[in-house]
Amino acid sequence: MALITNPVLPGYHPDPSILRVGDDYYIAVSTFEWFPGVQIHHSRDLVHWRLLTYPLTRTSQLDMVGNIDSGGVWAPCLSHADGLFYLVYTDVKSRKGAFKDTHNYLVTAENIEGPWSDPIYLNSSGFDPSLFHDDDGSSWLLNMIWDFRKGQNSFAGIALQRYDRATHSLTGPIRNIFKGTRLGVTEAPHLYKRNGNYYLVTAEGGTGYTHAVTVARSSSLLGPYEVDPDNPVLTSDQSQRDQLQKAGHASLVETQAGEWYMAHLCGRPVVEDKCILGRETAIQKCHWTQEGWLRVVNGPHPSINVEAPKLPAPPIPMEDNRDEFSGPELKRYWNSLRRPFREDWLSLSERTGFLRLKGGESMQSTHHQSLLARRLTDFHVEVETQLEYSPENFQQMAGLIIYYDTTDYAYLHVTHHETDGRCLGIIESRHGIYDELLLNKIPLPEGPTRLMATIHKERMQFYAAPVDEAWRAIGDVIDIRNLSDDAADYIRFTGTFVGLCTQDLGGRCQAADFAYFDYRPLS
């Protein structure tokens, strides 16, 4: 029996929206402030997945420069009707305090790999938009409603409004069709129709350890919706921290043979409930009761190993974890902060066989950082690069960064000191508090420098060496449990990245050349 091993998308891959078109399965996930926007993964068997494409690749579709940490793209929903793919998503501009500025958009494409259209603006009444296509040819937009008023339930219910495919606009009255259950924090709506009934799937309980999946149904699209008497349908067993935690924010898919599966987010804590990989995507098998209610097999708690559908498993080409920067384009797993890949700060052509990064703003900037990174997807890993860089002053830095957001990161970098010359340093930001972890900078000879980090769950060690010399540990072991959703005073939603960056705080854009980046999972 073939098994799905969870999480199917390890590392920061939250808010999955799953879709089948013919024999192809797709999962779209949130990307927040990371560019390009929205990852779409592809499978033929629900077991083997690969990153296929990003639909939001242009600033005309997604302009995030200045967006706050954990702003940007929230909870995309992927759907298909009449030969066209639809993707709705939120671009969150503010999220702290009473107000949330959450703008919802729609893009379309005939082919899943694009080209995707420029966006159609929908509304800003709340986040987590979803598009439902009924069998009568109508389409309907859902989103949670944000109520900022004192004394009110901020998660005020699920809005429903018709979307006119011909005029590309919302039309008709807005209805609040579901105000949630006692679990509260009702969000992430998805609608499905089965045997004449409409099934509304929502997330409740908040996106932390009390997260849950709620199902309600109605014979009418407009409701009223009856909550499953055994609600929640899915939630984690908080007493079993070695099992999948934070289970919630789900969507459903029916296989070619009529089997049902649920994609949902989850988390895996490494120490003290800290999930350094972020919120991940898992899949559970489901069935329907005689009374017409959805049940998770072996639920309501999620399973790590799940029976897979009997589908052929064609080989899936996976991108090499070592990037030599020898081609005209970056590998798909690379991301930047808030801005697209452009020659004014990143180039693969100015020096053949190298990635050239031109010095940008500081690590706390929400505007123009020159940072290229990929998700940390393993608890045990080595990451390595080789750098050629000639800084002229202390405001110029380049190197290897382990990054969560503008407040939490650890950075092994080459810089220049007035008396030591070219040297190595470590900058750490922990909960927004700046520190330098080396008592004295380490002088470096001219020429290429290798940099490496080894990560074993919450423990990370930096290393450095000239080419063809033995590695030398730089600084002490660093505790990186702060690189997690769970380590902040105010909730955040991404995950740890590993990558390359350079800064020129004097504004001269001094460039650094990287020869390769190697990501090596360890057993």
N, C-alpha and C positions, 0 to 999 in steps of 0.2 A: 504494500500500500504506500503510495507516494504521500509525503507529508509536507505541509507548509511549516517552515520553522520561523517563528516570530522573534524579533520584528523582521518583517520582510524588507523594510527600508530602514536600516539602522542609522543612528545619528539623527541630527536635526531634520525631521520630515514630518511636521505636524499637520493636523486638520485635513486628513485625506478625503478626497472626493473620487470615488471609484465609478468607472463607466465601462460597459462592454459595447462594442460596435462590431457585429459579426463575430469573428473568432479572436478579436483583439481586445485586450483589457488595458485600461489606462487608469493611473492614479495621479491626480493633481494635488500638490501640497503647497502650503503657505511658505513664503520666502521672506516676509517682513522687509527689513531695510537692505537686504542683499540683492544685487543685480546680477543677471537678468531676473525678471519677475516671473514667478510660478514655475516650479518644476513639474514636468509631466513624465511619468515613468510608464513603461510598456511591458506587458507579459502576454504569453499565450496560454499559460497553465496555472496562474496565480501563485506559483512557486518561485520561478525565476524572473527577476525584474531587472530592467536596465533603464538608466536615465536616457530619455529619448529626445526631449526638446524643451525649450523655454518659449512661451508665446509672447512675452512682454520684453522686447529687446530694444525698444526705441523710447526716447524721452517723450515722444508724442503719445505713447501709450502709458508711460509711467515716469513721472518726474519726481524723484524722491530727494533731491539735494535739499538739505535742511531738515528732513524728516527726523523725528526723535528716535532714540533706541526703541526697538520693538514696535515701531510704527510701520508704515509702508503696507505691504500686501498681506492682508488677513483673509484666511478661509476662502480660497477660490472654490467655485463649483463648476465642474465640467459636465456638459450635456450634449445631446445630439438629436437633431430633428430635421427631416426633409433634406438629408444629404449635407447638413451643415453642422459643424461643431460650434458650440456656444461656450464661452467662458465668462463668468461673472466674478468680480473680485472687489475688495475694499482697499482703498488707499487711505490709511489712517494718518492724519496730519498732527493730531494731538490726542492724548489719552489720559493725562493726569488731571486730577481735580474733578469738578462736577461735570464738565463738558467733555464730549468726545467729538472731534471733527472727522467724520467717517464718510468718505465719498465712494459711492458704488458705481461701477462701470461694467460694460459688456463689450467683448471683442468676439469676432467670429472668424472661421476659416473653413474652407472646403476640405483641406487636408490637415491632419493633426500636426504635421510638421511645418505648417504655414504655407504661404504667408498669412499672418493674422492681421486683421483690420485695425485701423485706428479706433479708439474707444468711443462708445456711446455712453454719455452720462445718464445715470438712472435716478438716483436719489441720494440723500445723506442722512436718513432718519435713524440709521443704526447700522451695525456691521453684520458679517456672515451672510451675504446674499446667496440665494439659490434660485435656479430657474427650473420650473417644472413644466413639461410639455404633456398636456392631456391628450387622450385618444380622440377627442373631437376636433383637434387641430389648434386649440388655444394654448397659449403659454402664459405662465404666471410667475411673478417675482415674489420671493419671500425674503425677509430679513428680520432680525431681532430689532426691537424698538428700544432706543436709549432714552430714558426719562431722567433728566438732570435735576428735577425739582426736589426740594427738601421734603423729607417724609414720604417720598414715593418709592416704589420698587424700581430701581434703575433698569432692571431687565424686565421691561413692561409688557412683553408678549411678542408674538410673531405676526408681522404685517404681511398681508397678501394683496397684490394688485396685479391686474392683467397687463401683460406685455404684448403690444401689437407688433407682430413680425413684419407686417407690410410697411408701417410708418416708423418702425424702429423707435418706439416710444412707449412709455407707460400710459395707461388710459383707465378711466373709470375710478370708482371709489376705492379707498384704502380701508381694509378691514383687519381688525385684530382678531385672529382666529384661534389663538391659544395663549393663555396667560401663565402656563406652566403648572408645576406641581409643588408640593411642600419642599422638594429638593432645592428649588430656587435656581437663580442664575441661568435662566432659560435662553438658549442661543443655538446657533448652528442648525437651522431647520433644513430638512430635506423631505420632499413629498414623493410618494410612490403610490401606484394604483394596482390593486390586485383583487380579482373577483368582485369588482364593482365597488370596493371600499377604497377610500383614500387613507393612507398611512402616513402620519407625520412623525418623523424621527428628529428628535432634538437632543442637544447636550444640556445637562444640568449639573448642579453641584459645584460649579467652578472647575477650572482646568487643572487643579492640583490633585491631591490624593483622594478627595471625595468626588472626583469626576464620575459621571454616569451617563448612560444612554437611556432616554425615555422614548416610548412609543405610544402614540394615541391614534385613534381611527375615527372615521366618520363615513356615512353613506353619501354625504354632500361635501363638495370641495370647500364650501364656506363654513362647514361645521354645523352643530357643535361637535367637538372632538372628545371622545371617551378615552380616558387613560387606561392602559393595560393594568388589569387588577394586580399583576405581579411585578409592577414597575419597581426598580429599574430593570431593564432587559440585560444590561451589561454594566458592571462596575467592578473595581479591583477589590481583592481581599487584602485589606490594609495590615492584617496580622502576618501576612506572608510576603515580606519585603524582597525575597529572592524570586518572586513571581512578577509578572507584568503589573506595574502600578499605573495610576492615573488614567485608566481606560475610560474613554469617552469620545465625543465628537466623531460620530460614526456616519457612514453612508453604506448603501446596500447595492448588491449586484446579483442578477440572476444569470446562471450559466446557460449554455446552449441546451443542456439536458434538464433544465428546470431546477437545479440546485441553487440555494441562496447562500451568499457569503456577506459578511460585514467587514468593512475596513474601518479601523479606528485608531486613534492615537494612543500612545502608552509611554511610560518612562521606566528606566531601570536605575535605581539609586546605587551609588557606589559606596557611600559612607554618609551617615547622618542625614539620610533622605535627600542627598544631593545627586542630581542626575546630570553629569557633565556632558553627556551626549545630547542633551535636550530631549524634546518630545519626539517619539519615533512612530512609525506606522506598522500596525499588525493587522492580521486578517483572522476572523473566526468563521467557522461554519455555522449555519443556522437551519432551522426547520420551522414549519408552521403547525400549530396545534389544530385539533378538530374545531376549536372555537374560533379559529382564524387569527391567532396571535403569534407573533414572531418569538422564537426562542433560540438562544445561543446554545449550541451543543456543549454539554458539560458546564453550562453557565449557571448563574449569571457572571461568574468570574472568568477572565480570559485565560486561554491556554497558550503555552509556548509551542507545542506541537499539535497541529490540526490536520485532519484528513483532507487531502487535496482532491479536487475533481479529477475525473478520469479523462484527462486531456493530453494530447501529444505535447512533448516537451522539446521543441526544436532548440538547437544550440543558440545561445545568445552571446554575441560578441561583447566583451566587456573592455572598457578603456584601461590601458596600462596605468598602473599606479605610479610609474616613473615617467615624468615629462621632461624630455630633453630640449623642449622649446625649438624643435627643428622644423616644424611645419608652419604654414601660413596662418593657422588659427589655433586658439587655445583649446585644450580638451574641455569637454562639457562640464566636468565637475568644478571648474574654476568659477569663482564669484568675486565681485567687487562690492565695495560699500557705496550704495546710493547712486552711483553714476555708471554709465556704460563704458565698455572698453573703447577707448579712443586713442589715436596716435599722439595726442597732446600730453598724455601721461603714461602710456603703455605701448610698447612696440616690440614686435617679433621680427621686424624687417630692418631696423636701423643697424643692427649687428647680427649677422646670420648665425644661427645656432644659440642665441641668447635671448632671454627676456630682459628687456630694458625697462626699468621703472624710473620715472622722473620724479624728483622729490616733490611731495605735496604737503598738505597741512598735517597738524599733529594728530596723535592717536585719539584725542578727545573731540576732534572735529566731526560735525555732522554734515559737512559740505564736500570738501575735495581732498579726501585721503587718497594716497597712492598705495593701495593695499589690495593684494590678490591672494585669495585663500580658498581652501576647500574644507568641507565638513570633516570633523573628527567622527569616525564611524566605528572605531574599535577602542576597547578599554586598554589594550596593550599595543603600542605602536612606536616605531622610530620614524622620524621625519628628518630629512637631510637636504641641504642645498650647498652650492658653491657660489661664492660672491666675488666679484671684482668691483672695487669701489675705492675712490680716492677723495674722501671728505676733506674739506679745507678749514672747517671750524666746528665748534660744538653743536651748532644748530643743524648740522647735516648728519643724518643717521640712516642706516639701511641694515636689514637683517631678517631674522627668523622670528615670527611672532605667534604666540598661542593666545587666541583672542576670543572673548565673548562679546563685549560691547565697549563703548567709550569709557566705561568705568572699571572694567575688569579685564586685564590682560597681563602677559609676561613677555618681555621683548629682549632677546639677545641681539645686540646690534654693534655694528662697526661705526665709529665716529672719530672725531679729532679732538685732542686735548692740547692746550697751549704749551704744556711742558712735555707730555708723554707722546705727542704726535698721534699717529694712527693707532687706535686702541679699541678694545672690546669693553662693553658695558652691559648691564642688565637693568632695565627699567621694569618695575612692577606697578600696576595700579590695582588696588584691592578695595572694592567698594568706593571707588573714586578718590582714594588716598594715594598720592604719588610717593614712590620710594625708589631708591637706587640700591641694588642688592650687593654690589661689590664695593668693599671699603676703598679699594684703589682700582683704577682702570688697569686693564692688562694690555701692555704694548704689543703691537702686531707688526711683523715685517711687511714690506710691500709685496704685492702679488695676490693671487687668488687665496681666499680663505674659505674653508669648509665649516659649516655650522650644522649642529644636530641637536635634536631634543628626543629624549626617550620618555614615554608616558606609560605609567602603570596605574591605571585608575586615577586616584586623586594625587599621585606623586609624579613629579616631572623634574628631569635633570637636563640642563644644557651642557653641550660639549662644543669644542672648537679645535681646529687644527689647520695648519698650512697643508697644501697638497702633498701627498705621499709621506706625511708624518702621522704619528699615532695621535688618537683623540686625547684631549685633555678636558677633564670635567671643569666647568666654569661655574663658580658659585656653589651654593648648597642645593640640596633637593628642595623644590618649591611645592607647597601644598596648593593644588589648583581646584579645590572643591568650591571656591568662590566663582568658578567659571560654570555656573549653572543657573537655571531659572530660579531655583529654590534659595539662592544665597542673597537675594536682594530684599530690601525693605518694601519696595513696590514691585508688584508682579511683572515679570518679563517672560519672553516667549521663544527665544531662539535656541542656540546651542554653541558649543565650542568649535572654533575654526582653527586650522593651522595654515600658515602661509608666509608670504613675503611682503615686505613693505619698505618704503623709503620716505624720509621727510627732509624738506629743506625749509626751515622756519624763517630763513632770510629771504625767501621768495625767488631764489635763483634757479630752482628746478634742477639741481645737481642730480645726475643720473647714476643708477647702480645697475650692473649687469649680472644676471643670474644664469648660470650654465645649465642647471637642472633642478628639479625638485623630486625627491624620492619619498614616497609614503609606503612604509613597510609594516604591515600588521605582524604582531608577534604572537606566538602560541601562548 
